[in-house]
Amino acid sequence: METGKPSRINGNVKNSSLITNLLEGCCVEVPCLVDKEGIHPCYVGDLPAQLAALNRTNINVSRTGRQRDS
């Protein structure tokens, strides 16, 4: 962003329909394009079922902890 030179990174961002078979709003790591305008997360779509299930086990633990605190 500082140099204005576009680049690609893997970033942790809020899931806003980027990975479609994971919970909306959870934290996901996706490819991101970075330029002088900022960080632009890339759409991924559905993960393979086995991978989504593995991710959900971690998401559910975080989600349960937040619900308990509320």
N, CA, C and O atoms as a Maestro MAE file, in Angstrom:
{
 s_m_m2io_version
 :::
 2.0.0
}

f_m_ct {
 s_m_title
 :::
 protein
 m_atom[280] {
  # First column is atom index #
  i_m_mmod_type
  r_m_x_coord
  r_m_y_coord
  r_m_z_coord
  i_m_residue_number
  s_m_chain_name
  s_m_pdb_residue_name
  s_m_pdb_atom_name
  i_m_atomic_number
  :::
  1 25 0.829 -1.178 0.000 1 A "MET " " N  " 7
  2 3 0.000 0.000 0.000 1 A "MET " " CA " 6
  3 2 0.882 1.253 0.000 1 A "MET " " C  " 6
  4 15 0.575 2.250 -0.653 1 A "MET " " O  " 8
  5 25 1.957 1.172 0.732 2 A "GLU " " N  " 7
  6 3 2.819 2.341 0.877 2 A "GLU " " CA " 6
  7 2 3.520 2.713 -0.432 2 A "GLU " " C  " 6
  8 15 3.655 3.892 -0.759 2 A "GLU " " O  " 8
  9 25 3.962 1.701 -1.174 3 A "THR " " N  " 7
  10 3 4.699 1.970 -2.411 3 A "THR " " CA " 6
  11 2 3.780 2.124 -3.620 3 A "THR " " C  " 6
  12 15 4.192 2.661 -4.648 3 A "THR " " O  " 8
  13 25 2.530 1.652 -3.502 4 A "GLY " " N  " 7
  14 3 1.615 1.692 -4.641 4 A "GLY " " CA " 6
  15 2 1.822 0.532 -5.600 4 A "GLY " " C  " 6
  16 15 1.084 0.388 -6.575 4 A "GLY " " O  " 8
  17 25 2.829 -0.299 -5.324 5 A "LYS " " N  " 7
  18 3 3.108 -1.449 -6.180 5 A "LYS " " CA " 6
  19 2 2.165 -2.592 -5.798 5 A "LYS " " C  " 6
  20 15 2.195 -3.046 -4.655 5 A "LYS " " O  " 8
  21 25 1.321 -3.072 -6.734 6 A "PRO " " N  " 7
  22 3 0.389 -4.162 -6.418 6 A "PRO " " CA " 6
  23 2 1.131 -5.448 -6.053 6 A "PRO " " C  " 6
  24 15 2.172 -5.770 -6.627 6 A "PRO " " O  " 8
  25 25 0.574 -6.168 -5.093 7 A "SER " " N  " 7
  26 3 1.142 -7.458 -4.723 7 A "SER " " CA " 6
  27 2 0.032 -8.367 -4.224 7 A "SER " " C  " 6
  28 15 -1.095 -7.928 -3.994 7 A "SER " " O  " 8
  29 25 0.368 -9.643 -4.061 8 A "ARG " " N  " 7
  30 3 -0.575 -10.646 -3.581 8 A "ARG " " CA " 6
  31 2 -0.052 -11.210 -2.276 8 A "ARG " " C  " 6
  32 15 1.125 -11.553 -2.169 8 A "ARG " " O  " 8
  33 25 -0.927 -11.307 -1.277 9 A "ILE " " N  " 7
  34 3 -0.575 -11.887 0.012 9 A "ILE " " CA " 6
  35 2 -1.672 -12.867 0.413 9 A "ILE " " C  " 6
  36 15 -2.735 -12.900 -0.207 9 A "ILE " " O  " 8
  37 25 -1.421 -13.648 1.426 10 A "ASN " " N  " 7
  38 3 -2.475 -14.422 2.077 10 A "ASN " " CA " 6
  39 2 -2.782 -13.676 3.363 10 A "ASN " " C  " 6
  40 15 -1.901 -13.468 4.196 10 A "ASN " " O  " 8
  41 25 -4.046 -13.273 3.520 11 A "GLY " " N  " 7
  42 3 -4.412 -12.469 4.680 11 A "GLY " " CA " 6
  43 2 -5.552 -13.073 5.480 11 A "GLY " " C  " 6
  44 15 -6.390 -13.798 4.943 11 A "GLY " " O  " 8
  45 25 -5.573 -12.770 6.752 12 A "ASN " " N  " 7
  46 3 -6.665 -13.177 7.628 12 A "ASN " " CA " 6
  47 2 -7.686 -12.048 7.660 12 A "ASN " " C  " 6
  48 15 -7.391 -10.938 8.101 12 A "ASN " " O  " 8
  49 25 -8.882 -12.348 7.190 13 A "VAL " " N  " 7
  50 3 -9.941 -11.344 7.071 13 A "VAL " " CA " 6
  51 2 -11.272 -11.928 7.539 13 A "VAL " " C  " 6
  52 15 -11.400 -13.141 7.707 13 A "VAL " " O  " 8
  53 25 -12.244 -11.072 7.745 14 A "LYS " " N  " 7
  54 3 -13.592 -11.493 8.106 14 A "LYS " " CA " 6
  55 2 -14.250 -12.135 6.887 14 A "LYS " " C  " 6
  56 15 -14.213 -11.576 5.791 14 A "LYS " " O  " 8
  57 25 -14.848 -13.300 7.078 15 A "ASN " " N  " 7
  58 3 -15.494 -14.002 5.969 15 A "ASN " " CA " 6
  59 2 -16.773 -13.265 5.578 15 A "ASN " " C  " 6
  60 15 -17.760 -13.261 6.314 15 A "ASN " " O  " 8
  61 25 -16.731 -12.654 4.423 16 A "SER " " N  " 7
  62 3 -17.908 -11.966 3.883 16 A "SER " " CA " 6
  63 2 -18.249 -12.626 2.556 16 A "SER " " C  " 6
  64 15 -18.083 -12.037 1.488 16 A "SER " " O  " 8
  65 25 -18.729 -13.859 2.645 17 A "SER " " N  " 7
  66 3 -19.062 -14.689 1.479 17 A "SER " " CA " 6
  67 2 -17.841 -14.992 0.619 17 A "SER " " C  " 6
  68 15 -17.974 -15.216 -0.584 17 A "SER " " O  " 8
  69 25 -16.653 -15.001 1.221 18 A "LEU " " N  " 7
  70 3 -15.431 -15.353 0.498 18 A "LEU " " CA " 6
  71 2 -15.279 -16.862 0.417 18 A "LEU " " C  " 6
  72 15 -14.991 -17.404 -0.650 18 A "LEU " " O  " 8
  73 25 -15.471 -17.542 1.541 19 A "ILE " " N  " 7
  74 3 -15.495 -19.003 1.577 19 A "ILE " " CA " 6
  75 2 -16.935 -19.368 1.925 19 A "ILE " " C  " 6
  76 15 -17.372 -19.215 3.066 19 A "ILE " " O  " 8
  77 25 -17.646 -19.842 0.941 20 A "THR " " N  " 7
  78 3 -19.098 -19.945 1.025 20 A "THR " " CA " 6
  79 2 -19.622 -21.039 1.935 20 A "THR " " C  " 6
  80 15 -20.773 -20.973 2.366 20 A "THR " " O  " 8
  81 25 -18.812 -22.047 2.241 21 A "ASN " " N  " 7
  82 3 -19.316 -23.095 3.129 21 A "ASN " " CA " 6
  83 2 -18.716 -23.000 4.536 21 A "ASN " " C  " 6
  84 15 -18.648 -23.995 5.258 21 A "ASN " " O  " 8
  85 25 -18.282 -21.790 4.916 22 A "LEU " " N  " 7
  86 3 -17.894 -21.502 6.295 22 A "LEU " " CA " 6
  87 2 -18.765 -20.368 6.823 22 A "LEU " " C  " 6
  88 15 -19.337 -19.598 6.051 22 A "LEU " " O  " 8
  89 25 -18.858 -20.277 8.129 23 A "LEU " " N  " 7
  90 3 -19.716 -19.311 8.800 23 A "LEU " " CA " 6
  91 2 -19.393 -17.878 8.383 23 A "LEU " " C  " 6
  92 15 -18.231 -17.473 8.368 23 A "LEU " " O  " 8
  93 25 -20.410 -17.137 8.053 24 A "GLU " " N  " 7
  94 3 -20.269 -15.718 7.723 24 A "GLU " " CA " 6
  95 2 -19.738 -14.980 8.957 24 A "GLU " " C  " 6
  96 15 -20.246 -15.167 10.062 24 A "GLU " " O  " 8
  97 25 -18.730 -14.154 8.764 25 A "GLY " " N  " 7
  98 3 -18.185 -13.360 9.858 25 A "GLY " " CA " 6
  99 2 -17.013 -13.981 10.586 25 A "GLY " " C  " 6
  100 15 -16.334 -13.294 11.350 25 A "GLY " " O  " 8
  101 25 -16.754 -15.282 10.368 26 A "CYS " " N  " 7
  102 3 -15.597 -15.884 11.030 26 A "CYS " " CA " 6
  103 2 -14.316 -15.410 10.345 26 A "CYS " " C  " 6
  104 15 -14.365 -14.852 9.249 26 A "CYS " " O  " 8
  105 25 -13.195 -15.628 10.979 27 A "CYS " " N  " 7
  106 3 -11.907 -15.243 10.405 27 A "CYS " " CA " 6
  107 2 -11.433 -16.335 9.445 27 A "CYS " " C  " 6
  108 15 -11.396 -17.512 9.802 27 A "CYS " " O  " 8
  109 25 -11.071 -15.933 8.229 28 A "VAL " " N  " 7
  110 3 -10.565 -16.876 7.231 28 A "VAL " " CA " 6
  111 2 -9.280 -16.331 6.617 28 A "VAL " " C  " 6
  112 15 -9.064 -15.120 6.572 28 A "VAL " " O  " 8
  113 25 -8.442 -17.231 6.153 29 A "GLU " " N  " 7
  114 3 -7.229 -16.829 5.442 29 A "GLU " " CA " 6
  115 2 -7.460 -17.067 3.961 29 A "GLU " " C  " 6
  116 15 -7.701 -18.197 3.535 29 A "GLU " " O  " 8
  117 25 -7.385 -15.995 3.176 30 A "VAL " " N  " 7
  118 3 -7.636 -16.068 1.738 30 A "VAL " " CA " 6
  119 2 -6.581 -15.248 0.993 30 A "VAL " " C  " 6
  120 15 -5.919 -14.395 1.583 30 A "VAL " " O  " 8
  121 25 -6.429 -15.515 -0.313 31 A "PRO " " N  " 7
  122 3 -5.554 -14.653 -1.105 31 A "PRO " " CA " 6
  123 2 -6.118 -13.226 -1.110 31 A "PRO " " C  " 6
  124 15 -7.329 -13.027 -1.199 31 A "PRO " " O  " 8
  125 25 -5.226 -12.247 -1.013 32 A "CYS " " N  " 7
  126 3 -5.631 -10.841 -1.041 32 A "CYS " " CA " 6
  127 2 -4.729 -10.089 -2.009 32 A "CYS " " C  " 6
  128 15 -3.520 -10.315 -2.061 32 A "CYS " " O  " 8
  129 25 -5.330 -9.206 -2.761 33 A "LEU " " N  " 7
  130 3 -4.563 -8.304 -3.608 33 A "LEU " " CA " 6
  131 2 -4.401 -6.997 -2.840 33 A "LEU " " C  " 6
  132 15 -5.361 -6.479 -2.270 33 A "LEU " " O  " 8
  133 25 -3.189 -6.475 -2.829 34 A "VAL " " N  " 7
  134 3 -2.899 -5.238 -2.107 34 A "VAL " " CA " 6
  135 2 -2.381 -4.218 -3.104 34 A "VAL " " C  " 6
  136 15 -1.478 -4.500 -3.892 34 A "VAL " " O  " 8
  137 25 -2.962 -3.037 -3.058 35 A "ASP " " N  " 7
  138 3 -2.494 -1.935 -3.903 35 A "ASP " " CA " 6
  139 2 -2.635 -0.635 -3.127 35 A "ASP " " C  " 6
  140 15 -2.916 -0.649 -1.929 35 A "ASP " " O  " 8
  141 25 -2.443 0.475 -3.802 36 A "LYS " " N  " 7
  142 3 -2.499 1.757 -3.098 36 A "LYS " " CA " 6
  143 2 -3.882 2.063 -2.535 36 A "LYS " " C  " 6
  144 15 -4.016 2.919 -1.659 36 A "LYS " " O  " 8
  145 25 -4.910 1.377 -3.024 37 A "GLU " " N  " 7
  146 3 -6.275 1.578 -2.530 37 A "GLU " " CA " 6
  147 2 -6.577 0.753 -1.281 37 A "GLU " " C  " 6
  148 15 -7.564 1.021 -0.597 37 A "GLU " " O  " 8
  149 25 -5.744 -0.249 -0.969 38 A "GLY " " N  " 7
  150 3 -5.950 -1.059 0.224 38 A "GLY " " CA " 6
  151 2 -5.841 -2.544 -0.041 38 A "GLY " " C  " 6
  152 15 -5.208 -2.976 -1.005 38 A "GLY " " O  " 8
  153 25 -6.467 -3.321 0.829 39 A "ILE " " N  " 7
  154 3 -6.434 -4.785 0.762 39 A "ILE " " CA " 6
  155 2 -7.761 -5.261 0.202 39 A "ILE " " C  " 6
  156 15 -8.825 -4.849 0.664 39 A "ILE " " O  " 8
  157 25 -7.693 -6.143 -0.809 40 A "HIS " " N  " 7
  158 3 -8.883 -6.633 -1.495 40 A "HIS " " CA " 6
  159 2 -8.902 -8.163 -1.413 40 A "HIS " " C  " 6
  160 15 -8.244 -8.832 -2.210 40 A "HIS " " O  " 8
  161 25 -9.661 -8.725 -0.443 41 A "PRO " " N  " 7
  162 3 -9.739 -10.181 -0.314 41 A "PRO " " CA " 6
  163 2 -10.370 -10.806 -1.562 41 A "PRO " " C  " 6
  164 15 -11.254 -10.210 -2.177 41 A "PRO " " O  " 8
  165 25 -9.922 -11.993 -1.929 42 A "CYS " " N  " 7
  166 3 -10.407 -12.688 -3.122 42 A "CYS " " CA " 6
  167 2 -11.430 -13.769 -2.765 42 A "CYS " " C  " 6
  168 15 -11.296 -14.462 -1.756 42 A "CYS " " O  " 8
  169 25 -12.428 -13.895 -3.590 43 A "TYR " " N  " 7
  170 3 -13.457 -14.924 -3.463 43 A "TYR " " CA " 6
  171 2 -12.816 -16.297 -3.651 43 A "TYR " " C  " 6
  172 15 -12.000 -16.487 -4.553 43 A "TYR " " O  " 8
  173 25 -13.186 -17.252 -2.799 44 A "VAL " " N  " 7
  174 3 -12.668 -18.619 -2.879 44 A "VAL " " CA " 6
  175 2 -13.769 -19.594 -3.262 44 A "VAL " " C  " 6
  176 15 -13.529 -20.524 -4.032 44 A "VAL " " O  " 8
  177 25 -14.985 -19.394 -2.732 45 A "GLY " " N  " 7
  178 3 -16.080 -20.324 -2.984 45 A "GLY " " CA " 6
  179 2 -16.095 -21.423 -1.941 45 A "GLY " " C  " 6
  180 15 -15.638 -21.220 -0.816 45 A "GLY " " O  " 8
  181 25 -16.613 -22.585 -2.303 46 A "ASP " " N  " 7
  182 3 -16.671 -23.719 -1.380 46 A "ASP " " CA " 6
  183 2 -15.306 -24.388 -1.244 46 A "ASP " " C  " 6
  184 15 -14.606 -24.610 -2.232 46 A "ASP " " O  " 8
  185 25 -14.946 -24.704 -0.008 47 A "LEU " " N  " 7
  186 3 -13.796 -25.574 0.237 47 A "LEU " " CA " 6
  187 2 -14.253 -27.012 0.033 47 A "LEU " " C  " 6
  188 15 -15.450 -27.284 0.127 47 A "LEU " " O  " 8
  189 25 -13.343 -27.941 -0.242 48 A "PRO " " N  " 7
  190 3 -13.733 -29.352 -0.247 48 A "PRO " " CA " 6
  191 2 -14.380 -29.700 1.096 48 A "PRO " " C  " 6
  192 15 -13.984 -29.171 2.134 48 A "PRO " " O  " 8
  193 25 -15.366 -30.583 1.072 49 A "ALA " " N  " 7
  194 3 -16.165 -30.898 2.265 49 A "ALA " " CA " 6
  195 2 -15.306 -31.273 3.478 49 A "ALA " " C  " 6
  196 15 -15.581 -30.826 4.592 49 A "ALA " " O  " 8
  197 25 -14.271 -32.088 3.267 50 A "GLN " " N  " 7
  198 3 -13.427 -32.527 4.376 50 A "GLN " " CA " 6
  199 2 -12.682 -31.344 4.998 50 A "GLN " " C  " 6
  200 15 -12.545 -31.268 6.219 50 A "GLN " " O  " 8
  201 25 -12.208 -30.437 4.170 51 A "LEU " " N  " 7
  202 3 -11.463 -29.282 4.649 51 A "LEU " " CA " 6
  203 2 -12.389 -28.303 5.378 51 A "LEU " " C  " 6
  204 15 -12.015 -27.742 6.408 51 A "LEU " " O  " 8
  205 25 -13.579 -28.103 4.848 52 A "ALA " " N  " 7
  206 3 -14.549 -27.230 5.512 52 A "ALA " " CA " 6
  207 2 -14.912 -27.797 6.881 52 A "ALA " " C  " 6
  208 15 -15.020 -27.048 7.852 52 A "ALA " " O  " 8
  209 25 -15.100 -29.110 6.967 53 A "ALA " " N  " 7
  210 3 -15.444 -29.750 8.245 53 A "ALA " " CA " 6
  211 2 -14.325 -29.551 9.266 53 A "ALA " " C  " 6
  212 15 -14.598 -29.263 10.431 53 A "ALA " " O  " 8
  213 25 -13.090 -29.700 8.846 54 A "LEU " " N  " 7
  214 3 -11.949 -29.504 9.740 54 A "LEU " " CA " 6
  215 2 -11.898 -28.057 10.233 54 A "LEU " " C  " 6
  216 15 -11.668 -27.808 11.416 54 A "LEU " " O  " 8
  217 25 -12.110 -27.122 9.337 55 A "ASN " " N  " 7
  218 3 -12.126 -25.704 9.721 55 A "ASN " " CA " 6
  219 2 -13.263 -25.402 10.682 55 A "ASN " " C  " 6
  220 15 -13.092 -24.624 11.621 55 A "ASN " " O  " 8
  221 25 -14.426 -26.011 10.459 56 A "ARG " " N  " 7
  222 3 -15.587 -25.751 11.325 56 A "ARG " " CA " 6
  223 2 -15.333 -26.178 12.764 56 A "ARG " " C  " 6
  224 15 -15.872 -25.568 13.688 56 A "ARG " " O  " 8
  225 25 -14.515 -27.224 12.977 57 A "THR " " N  " 7
  226 3 -14.233 -27.636 14.357 57 A "THR " " CA " 6
  227 2 -13.531 -26.510 15.113 57 A "THR " " C  " 6
  228 15 -13.808 -26.298 16.294 57 A "THR " " O  " 8
  229 25 -12.638 -25.794 14.462 58 A "ASN " " N  " 7
  230 3 -11.956 -24.656 15.096 58 A "ASN " " CA " 6
  231 2 -12.872 -23.444 15.206 58 A "ASN " " C  " 6
  232 15 -12.857 -22.744 16.218 58 A "ASN " " O  " 8
  233 25 -13.655 -23.197 14.187 59 A "ILE " " N  " 7
  234 3 -14.586 -22.066 14.213 59 A "ILE " " CA " 6
  235 2 -15.596 -22.238 15.338 59 A "ILE " " C  " 6
  236 15 -15.920 -21.279 16.040 59 A "ILE " " O  " 8
  237 25 -16.093 -23.454 15.510 60 A "ASN " " N  " 7
  238 3 -17.096 -23.711 16.550 60 A "ASN " " CA " 6
  239 2 -16.548 -23.472 17.944 60 A "ASN " " C  " 6
  240 15 -17.269 -22.977 18.810 60 A "ASN " " O  " 8
  241 25 -15.288 -23.812 18.182 61 A "VAL " " N  " 7
  242 3 -14.676 -23.569 19.489 61 A "VAL " " CA " 6
  243 2 -14.623 -22.069 19.770 61 A "VAL " " C  " 6
  244 15 -14.974 -21.640 20.869 61 A "VAL " " O  " 8
  245 25 -14.197 -21.276 18.814 62 A "SER " " N  " 7
  246 3 -14.133 -19.822 18.984 62 A "SER " " CA " 6
  247 2 -15.514 -19.233 19.163 62 A "SER " " C  " 6
  248 15 -15.719 -18.353 19.999 62 A "SER " " O  " 8
  249 25 -16.445 -19.708 18.392 63 A "ARG " " N  " 7
  250 3 -17.810 -19.195 18.444 63 A "ARG " " CA " 6
  251 2 -18.456 -19.513 19.786 63 A "ARG " " C  " 6
  252 15 -19.150 -18.663 20.344 63 A "ARG " " O  " 8
  253 25 -18.248 -20.705 20.313 64 A "THR " " N  " 7
  254 3 -18.812 -21.101 21.594 64 A "THR " " CA " 6
  255 2 -18.257 -20.216 22.711 64 A "THR " " C  " 6
  256 15 -18.998 -19.821 23.611 64 A "THR " " O  " 8
  257 25 -16.974 -19.906 22.662 65 A "GLY " " N  " 7
  258 3 -16.364 -19.053 23.672 65 A "GLY " " CA " 6
  259 2 -16.964 -17.661 23.672 65 A "GLY " " C  " 6
  260 15 -17.180 -17.090 24.741 65 A "GLY " " O  " 8
  261 25 -17.239 -17.103 22.510 66 A "ARG " " N  " 7
  262 3 -17.850 -15.772 22.433 66 A "ARG " " CA " 6
  263 2 -19.268 -15.780 22.937 66 A "ARG " " C  " 6
  264 15 -19.696 -14.834 23.599 66 A "ARG " " O  " 8
  265 25 -20.021 -16.847 22.632 67 A "GLN " " N  " 7
  266 3 -21.410 -16.924 23.075 67 A "GLN " " CA " 6
  267 2 -21.462 -17.027 24.596 67 A "GLN " " C  " 6
  268 15 -22.356 -16.464 25.228 67 A "GLN " " O  " 8
  269 25 -20.522 -17.733 25.175 68 A "ARG " " N  " 7
  270 3 -20.489 -17.911 26.621 68 A "ARG " " CA " 6
  271 2 -20.228 -16.581 27.321 68 A "ARG " " C  " 6
  272 15 -20.772 -16.314 28.393 68 A "ARG " " O  " 8
  273 25 -19.375 -15.737 26.692 69 A "ASP " " N  " 7
  274 3 -19.034 -14.436 27.287 69 A "ASP " " CA " 6
  275 2 -20.187 -13.449 27.197 69 A "ASP " " C  " 6
  276 15 -20.259 -12.513 27.993 69 A "ASP " " O  " 8
  277 25 -21.077 -13.641 26.254 70 A "SER " " N  " 7
  278 3 -22.160 -12.672 26.024 70 A "SER " " CA " 6
  279 2 -23.201 -12.720 27.113 70 A "SER " " C  " 6
  280 15 -24.176 -11.969 27.069 70 A "SER " " O  " 8
  :::
 }
 m_bond[279] {
  # First column is bond index #
  i_m_from
  i_m_to
  i_m_order
  :::
  1 1 2 1
  2 2 3 1
  3 3 4 2
  4 3 5 1
  5 5 6 1
  6 6 7 1
  7 7 8 2
  8 7 9 1
  9 9 10 1
  10 10 11 1
  11 11 12 2
  12 11 13 1
  13 13 14 1
  14 14 15 1
  15 15 16 2
  16 15 17 1
  17 17 18 1
  18 18 19 1
  19 19 20 2
  20 19 21 1
  21 21 22 1
  22 22 23 1
  23 23 24 2
  24 23 25 1
  25 25 26 1
  26 26 27 1
  27 27 28 2
  28 27 29 1
  29 29 30 1
  30 30 31 1
  31 31 32 2
  32 31 33 1
  33 33 34 1
  34 34 35 1
  35 35 36 2
  36 35 37 1
  37 37 38 1
  38 38 39 1
  39 39 40 2
  40 39 41 1
  41 41 42 1
  42 42 43 1
  43 43 44 2
  44 43 45 1
  45 45 46 1
  46 46 47 1
  47 47 48 2
  48 47 49 1
  49 49 50 1
  50 50 51 1
  51 51 52 2
  52 51 53 1
  53 53 54 1
  54 54 55 1
  55 55 56 2
  56 55 57 1
  57 57 58 1
  58 58 59 1
  59 59 60 2
  60 59 61 1
  61 61 62 1
  62 62 63 1
  63 63 64 2
  64 63 65 1
  65 65 66 1
  66 66 67 1
  67 67 68 2
  68 67 69 1
  69 69 70 1
  70 70 71 1
  71 71 72 2
  72 71 73 1
  73 73 74 1
  74 74 75 1
  75 75 76 2
  76 75 77 1
  77 77 78 1
  78 78 79 1
  79 79 80 2
  80 79 81 1
  81 81 82 1
  82 82 83 1
  83 83 84 2
  84 83 85 1
  85 85 86 1
  86 86 87 1
  87 87 88 2
  88 87 89 1
  89 89 90 1
  90 90 91 1
  91 91 92 2
  92 91 93 1
  93 93 94 1
  94 94 95 1
  95 95 96 2
  96 95 97 1
  97 97 98 1
  98 98 99 1
  99 99 100 2
  100 99 101 1
  101 101 102 1
  102 102 103 1
  103 103 104 2
  104 103 105 1
  105 105 106 1
  106 106 107 1
  107 107 108 2
  108 107 109 1
  109 109 110 1
  110 110 111 1
  111 111 112 2
  112 111 113 1
  113 113 114 1
  114 114 115 1
  115 115 116 2
  116 115 117 1
  117 117 118 1
  118 118 119 1
  119 119 120 2
  120 119 121 1
  121 121 122 1
  122 122 123 1
  123 123 124 2
  124 123 125 1
  125 125 126 1
  126 126 127 1
  127 127 128 2
  128 127 129 1
  129 129 130 1
  130 130 131 1
  131 131 132 2
  132 131 133 1
  133 133 134 1
  134 134 135 1
  135 135 136 2
  136 135 137 1
  137 137 138 1
  138 138 139 1
  139 139 140 2
  140 139 141 1
  141 141 142 1
  142 142 143 1
  143 143 144 2
  144 143 145 1
  145 145 146 1
  146 146 147 1
  147 147 148 2
  148 147 149 1
  149 149 150 1
  150 150 151 1
  151 151 152 2
  152 151 153 1
  153 153 154 1
  154 154 155 1
  155 155 156 2
  156 155 157 1
  157 157 158 1
  158 158 159 1
  159 159 160 2
  160 159 161 1
  161 161 162 1
  162 162 163 1
  163 163 164 2
  164 163 165 1
  165 165 166 1
  166 166 167 1
  167 167 168 2
  168 167 169 1
  169 169 170 1
  170 170 171 1
  171 171 172 2
  172 171 173 1
  173 173 174 1
  174 174 175 1
  175 175 176 2
  176 175 177 1
  177 177 178 1
  178 178 179 1
  179 179 180 2
  180 179 181 1
  181 181 182 1
  182 182 183 1
  183 183 184 2
  184 183 185 1
  185 185 186 1
  186 186 187 1
  187 187 188 2
  188 187 189 1
  189 189 190 1
  190 190 191 1
  191 191 192 2
  192 191 193 1
  193 193 194 1
  194 194 195 1
  195 195 196 2
  196 195 197 1
  197 197 198 1
  198 198 199 1
  199 199 200 2
  200 199 201 1
  201 201 202 1
  202 202 203 1
  203 203 204 2
  204 203 205 1
  205 205 206 1
  206 206 207 1
  207 207 208 2
  208 207 209 1
  209 209 210 1
  210 210 211 1
  211 211 212 2
  212 211 213 1
  213 213 214 1
  214 214 215 1
  215 215 216 2
  216 215 217 1
  217 217 218 1
  218 218 219 1
  219 219 220 2
  220 219 221 1
  221 221 222 1
  222 222 223 1
  223 223 224 2
  224 223 225 1
  225 225 226 1
  226 226 227 1
  227 227 228 2
  228 227 229 1
  229 229 230 1
  230 230 231 1
  231 231 232 2
  232 231 233 1
  233 233 234 1
  234 234 235 1
  235 235 236 2
  236 235 237 1
  237 237 238 1
  238 238 239 1
  239 239 240 2
  240 239 241 1
  241 241 242 1
  242 242 243 1
  243 243 244 2
  244 243 245 1
  245 245 246 1
  246 246 247 1
  247 247 248 2
  248 247 249 1
  249 249 250 1
  250 250 251 1
  251 251 252 2
  252 251 253 1
  253 253 254 1
  254 254 255 1
  255 255 256 2
  256 255 257 1
  257 257 258 1
  258 258 259 1
  259 259 260 2
  260 259 261 1
  261 261 262 1
  262 262 263 1
  263 263 264 2
  264 263 265 1
  265 265 266 1
  266 266 267 1
  267 267 268 2
  268 267 269 1
  269 269 270 1
  270 270 271 1
  271 271 272 2
  272 271 273 1
  273 273 274 1
  274 274 275 1
  275 275 276 2
  276 275 277 1
  277 277 278 1
  278 278 279 1
  279 279 280 2
  :::
 }
}
